[in-house]
Amino acid sequence: MPQIETGSSRGRFQYKRRDTVSMPSPPPFNQHYDYTELKAITRPSGRVYHTPTGRYPSITTMLSATQTDDKSKALAEWRAAVGDAEADRVTDESSVFGTLVHDTMEAYLRHQTINFAKIHALARKSIMELAQALDGNFEETWALEVPLYSSTLCLAGRTDVVGVWKGEPVILDYKTSRSPKDVGKIEDYFLQLLFYALAHNELHGTSIRKGVIAMAIMTGKPKVFEVDLWDKALWRKFEDRLVQFHGEYL
């Protein structure tokens, strides 16, 4: 639906299409810490980072290796049901959508000029709505594409955003989905955020305990999930997966 703007006293009006509504102004960018860039190598078994204290697998590799059989089974059943060609098409389309959202949001937070005319209308709409969902809540950017590692947990990775959310330091990651997801479907995302917070705290002496997943949805409105990363149940699940991974794979 168009956005109606009141006109003059003569009753005239103007409207703007949803996909041409301007982005909100980005929050200030203030880098507070120095980050060591990490080299990563992708192997058949997963991604490995070279860090100052050793070579560590990525947090996504750990989560993938320890996911439940139900998730792997569901993915295999979906592929079998739709066929390889359709599964590959959907996977490629989702990957392109995810890259567009991620790269554009990074440019937005860096206060760079964005040429929306070159972005597919579907992604453009999702990006604008996602920025609007964050506006007023995400207050300051500290760093983007942040390399992190933990010599205690023997893991590494790269988070999308570190900054301030509603007055608290936060780890924020962008995710994309073809359709809306509820909290029960994104537990691994929260475990990922927990690792990033622990690694950032270990490396930089911070006390980050807040996580946010900002999810752009291809067929609907964005969803923003906030999580207390010091939740005991979340910690127990993370520790179980960590022990399972290191015990079986290292």
C-alpha positions as CSV (number, residue, x, y, z in Angstrom):
1,M,0.0,0.0,0.0
2,P,1.2,3.5,-0.7
3,Q,2.2,5.8,2.2
4,I,-0.3,8.7,2.1
5,E,1.0,12.2,2.9
6,T,-1.4,15.0,3.6
7,G,-1.5,17.7,1.0
8,S,-2.1,21.4,1.0
9,S,-5.3,23.1,2.1
10,R,-6.7,22.3,-1.4
11,G,-6.8,18.6,-0.4
12,R,-4.0,17.5,-2.7
13,F,-1.8,14.5,-1.6
14,Q,1.3,12.7,-2.5
15,Y,2.4,9.2,-2.0
16,K,5.6,7.1,-1.9
17,R,5.9,3.5,-2.9
18,R,7.2,1.3,-0.1
19,D,10.2,0.3,-2.1
20,T,11.3,4.0,-2.6
21,V,11.1,5.0,1.1
22,S,14.5,6.3,2.2
23,M,16.7,4.6,4.7
24,P,16.9,6.0,8.2
25,S,20.1,7.8,9.1
26,P,22.7,5.2,10.3
27,P,23.9,5.4,13.9
28,P,27.3,6.9,14.6
29,F,30.4,4.7,14.0
30,N,33.0,4.8,16.7
31,Q,35.6,2.1,16.8
32,H,36.7,1.4,20.4
33,Y,39.0,-1.6,20.0
34,D,41.7,-2.8,17.7
35,Y,41.0,-6.1,16.0
36,T,43.5,-8.5,14.6
37,E,42.6,-9.7,11.1
38,L,42.5,-13.5,10.7
39,K,43.2,-15.7,7.7
40,A,40.7,-18.4,7.1
41,I,40.9,-21.6,5.0
42,T,37.8,-23.6,4.0
43,R,38.3,-27.3,4.0
44,P,35.9,-30.2,3.3
45,S,35.5,-30.6,7.1
46,G,34.8,-26.8,7.6
47,R,36.5,-23.5,8.0
48,V,39.7,-23.1,10.0
49,Y,41.1,-19.8,11.2
50,H,44.8,-19.0,11.8
51,T,45.0,-17.0,15.0
52,P,47.9,-15.7,17.1
53,T,47.4,-18.6,19.5
54,G,46.8,-21.4,17.1
55,R,44.6,-22.8,14.3
56,Y,40.9,-23.0,15.4
57,P,37.8,-24.3,13.6
58,S,35.0,-21.8,13.1
59,I,32.0,-21.5,15.4
60,T,29.8,-22.3,12.4
61,T,31.8,-25.5,11.7
62,M,31.3,-26.6,15.3
63,L,27.5,-25.9,15.2
64,S,27.2,-27.7,11.9
65,A,29.1,-30.8,13.1
66,T,27.0,-31.1,16.2
67,Q,23.6,-30.4,14.9
68,T,20.9,-32.9,15.6
69,D,20.1,-35.8,13.2
70,D,16.6,-34.3,12.9
71,K,17.9,-31.2,11.1
72,S,20.1,-33.1,8.7
73,K,17.2,-35.5,8.0
74,A,14.8,-32.7,7.4
75,L,17.1,-31.0,4.9
76,A,17.7,-34.3,3.1
77,E,13.9,-35.0,2.9
78,W,13.2,-31.6,1.5
79,R,15.8,-32.0,-1.2
80,A,14.4,-35.4,-2.1
81,A,10.9,-34.0,-2.2
82,V,11.6,-31.0,-4.5
83,G,14.4,-32.6,-6.5
84,D,18.1,-31.5,-6.9
85,A,17.4,-28.9,-9.6
86,E,14.8,-27.0,-7.6
87,A,16.8,-27.4,-4.3
88,D,19.8,-25.9,-6.0
89,R,17.8,-23.0,-7.4
90,V,16.3,-22.2,-4.1
91,T,19.7,-22.5,-2.3
92,D,21.3,-20.2,-4.9
93,E,18.5,-17.6,-4.7
94,S,18.7,-17.6,-0.9
95,S,22.4,-17.2,-1.1
96,V,22.2,-14.2,-3.4
97,F,19.5,-12.6,-1.2
98,G,21.6,-13.1,1.9
99,T,24.7,-11.6,0.3
100,L,22.7,-8.5,-0.9
101,V,21.3,-7.9,2.6
102,H,24.5,-8.4,4.4
103,D,26.7,-6.3,2.1
104,T,24.1,-3.5,1.9
105,M,23.6,-3.3,5.6
106,E,27.3,-3.2,6.2
107,A,27.6,-0.3,3.7
108,Y,24.7,1.4,5.5
109,L,26.4,1.2,8.9
110,R,29.6,2.4,7.4
111,H,27.8,5.6,6.2
112,Q,28.5,4.7,2.6
113,T,26.4,5.8,-0.4
114,I,24.1,3.0,-1.6
115,N,22.8,2.8,-5.1
116,F,19.5,1.1,-4.6
117,A,18.7,1.2,-8.3
118,K,21.1,-1.7,-8.7
119,I,19.6,-3.8,-6.0
120,H,16.7,-6.2,-6.9
121,A,13.4,-4.8,-5.7
122,L,12.7,-7.7,-3.4
123,A,16.0,-7.3,-1.6
124,R,15.7,-3.5,-1.6
125,K,12.4,-3.7,0.2
126,S,13.7,-6.2,2.8
127,I,16.8,-4.1,3.4
128,M,14.9,-0.9,4.0
129,E,12.4,-2.5,6.3
130,L,15.3,-4.1,8.3
131,A,17.0,-0.8,8.7
132,Q,13.8,0.7,9.9
133,A,13.3,-2.1,12.4
134,L,16.8,-1.4,13.9
135,D,16.3,2.4,13.9
136,G,16.2,3.9,17.4
137,N,17.3,0.6,19.0
138,F,20.7,0.1,17.5
139,E,22.5,3.3,18.8
140,E,26.2,3.0,17.9
141,T,28.4,0.9,15.8
142,W,31.8,-0.1,17.2
143,A,33.0,-2.5,14.5
144,L,31.8,-4.4,11.5
145,E,32.9,-7.8,10.2
146,V,34.8,-8.4,13.4
147,P,37.4,-11.3,13.6
148,L,37.3,-13.1,16.9
149,Y,38.9,-16.1,18.5
150,S,39.1,-17.8,21.9
151,S,42.2,-19.7,23.0
152,T,40.0,-21.0,25.9
153,L,37.3,-22.4,23.7
154,C,39.6,-23.2,20.7
155,L,37.2,-21.6,18.3
156,A,37.2,-18.6,16.0
157,G,34.8,-16.7,13.7
158,R,33.6,-13.4,12.4
159,T,30.6,-11.5,13.7
160,D,28.7,-8.9,11.6
161,V,28.4,-6.1,14.1
162,V,29.5,-5.0,17.6
163,G,27.9,-1.9,19.0
164,V,25.3,-0.6,21.4
165,W,21.7,-1.8,21.5
166,K,19.2,0.1,23.8
167,G,22.1,1.4,25.9
168,E,23.9,-2.0,26.3
169,P,26.9,-3.4,24.4
170,V,25.8,-6.0,21.9
171,I,26.8,-8.6,19.4
172,L,24.4,-8.3,16.4
173,D,24.3,-10.7,13.4
174,Y,22.2,-10.4,10.2
175,K,20.3,-13.5,9.1
176,T,18.0,-14.0,6.1
177,S,15.1,-16.4,5.6
178,R,12.6,-17.1,2.8
179,S,9.8,-17.2,5.4
180,P,9.3,-16.1,9.0
181,K,10.9,-18.3,11.7
182,D,10.1,-18.6,15.4
183,V,12.6,-18.7,18.3
184,G,12.6,-22.5,18.4
185,K,14.1,-22.6,14.9
186,I,17.0,-20.3,15.5
187,E,18.7,-21.7,18.6
188,D,22.0,-22.2,16.8
189,Y,22.0,-18.5,16.0
190,F,21.9,-17.7,19.7
191,L,24.7,-20.1,20.4
192,Q,26.8,-18.4,17.7
193,L,26.2,-15.0,19.3
194,L,27.2,-16.4,22.7
195,F,30.5,-17.5,21.3
196,Y,31.2,-14.1,19.7
197,A,30.4,-12.4,23.0
198,L,32.7,-14.7,25.0
199,A,35.5,-14.3,22.5
200,H,35.1,-10.5,22.4
201,N,35.1,-10.3,26.2
202,E,38.2,-12.6,26.4
203,L,40.2,-10.6,23.8
204,H,39.1,-7.0,24.7
205,G,38.0,-7.0,28.3
206,T,34.4,-6.2,27.6
207,S,31.4,-7.5,29.4
208,I,29.0,-8.1,26.4
209,R,26.0,-10.2,27.4
210,K,23.4,-9.0,25.0
211,G,22.7,-10.6,21.5
212,V,20.5,-9.5,18.7
213,I,19.5,-11.4,15.5
214,A,18.2,-9.1,12.8
215,M,16.5,-11.2,10.2
216,A,15.4,-10.0,6.8
217,I,12.6,-12.2,5.4
218,M,12.1,-12.6,1.7
219,T,8.4,-13.0,1.9
220,G,7.5,-10.8,4.9
221,K,8.4,-8.3,7.5
222,P,11.8,-8.5,9.2
223,K,12.0,-10.0,12.7
224,V,14.4,-8.9,15.4
225,F,15.3,-11.4,18.2
226,E,16.9,-10.2,21.4
227,V,18.6,-12.7,23.7
228,D,20.3,-12.6,27.1
229,L,23.5,-14.4,26.4
230,W,24.0,-15.2,30.1
231,D,20.9,-17.4,30.1
232,K,21.8,-20.6,32.0
233,A,19.9,-22.9,29.6
234,L,21.7,-21.3,26.6
235,W,25.1,-21.8,28.4
236,R,24.3,-25.5,29.1
237,K,23.5,-26.1,25.5
238,F,26.6,-24.3,24.3
239,E,28.8,-26.3,26.7
240,D,27.2,-29.6,25.6
241,R,27.9,-28.8,21.9
242,L,31.4,-27.6,22.6
243,V,32.4,-30.8,24.5
244,Q,30.7,-33.0,21.9
245,F,32.7,-31.2,19.1
246,H,36.1,-31.2,20.7
247,G,35.7,-34.6,22.1
248,E,34.8,-36.1,18.7
249,Y,36.6,-33.9,16.2
250,L,39.9,-32.7,17.7
